[in-house]
Amino acid sequence: MTISQRIISIARSGLADARATALASTVAAAALLLCVPVDGRAQSATFASLNGQTGLPVQRFDIDWPHSAVEFSVRFMGLSTVRGAFARFGGTLMYNPSSIPGSSISVVIETNSINTNVEFRDKDLKSPNFFDAEKFPLTTFHSEKIEKSKDGFVARGPLTMHGVTHPVAVEFVQIHPVSSDAWGNKRVGFVGHLSLNRKDYGILGTKFWNSEYDPGKMSVSDNVDIDLTLEAEVNQVERWGAPKGDSLLAASATKGMKTVLSEFRVAASDTTSTLGKVSEGALSALTVKLMHRGRYDDAIDAYKLAIDLHPNASWAYAGLGEAQLMSGRKPAAVENFRRALASDTTNTVAYEYLRYVH
């Protein structure tokens, strides 16, 4: 089976599952939106409309993790194959619909989310014997170049895992163009594959399975195959129910957004109150719909309030930068994208925008 045939086979099974669970995606995305704190890996804080005017040749899509997959397989003792996946990851796709080579992507994977469906094995994989997830909690990939290939495309860039960085080439094909699902979300899909040597990243497993003192125990293959399914989306957030954010939005229709935010600031400053504890999630929910409706000036005010209340809120700096970019304030946008990365180096929204507006 060629790499192209293998990728297409993966795509067919992945799409069937994605369509069967589309409603679960909407619910999961809404749940992520209201999480406090909203960290750089969730990437669910802001969404720009597909009609947003950034002046860029690309549109931002967020990885739809419930319908995406980072899966791996490795031979065991040359007799069987162990398969697993990482359950938690996120990222940003900058998609150019007229030129996939003109697109780019950044992905962050939580190493501790590795799962092979065997508890004792997963514990060993997370330990210093293999991934040492406590010391190296994240695996990252940033594309540097996307090229056409015989069977599709190749994304080239640095993969950082276990504290080691090497360039990799991810072969992939597009499985569907930008399409609307039943809930009005805009989606684009790809599947890909790469192979690597785990020892290149210092993942040795020498405690028991691959003892350097007992070559007979060299039972875990050095070579690992990785299969990727990527669904990325721009959500139809008007269908999300976010009570606290929606109440602020409704109040702004009569009071005006500046008054609503001023009142919210006073109430949220009381950290002993319930509102003080959930203010970050409420403002995140509010800014999502303001951005989607093209109310960028109001969104800017809401993001600034979020930053005042939560100075380390990387998502708010990135969202502020995006709102400023949408409203033609490029220098201010660049400054806030940089602040987002200074607060959280894994903020892929800020990282990706800076490729195009620095």
Helices and strands as residue ranges (DSSP letters): H 3-20, H 22-33, E 59-63, G 65-67, E 69-76, E 80-86, E 89-95, G 100-102, E 104-110, G 111-113, E 114-115, H 119-126, E 138-142, E 145-148, E 153-161, E 164-180, E 186-197, G 198-201, G 215-217, E 220-234, G 237-239, H 243-255, H 257-268, H 274-292, H 296-309, H 314-326, H 330-343, H 348-357
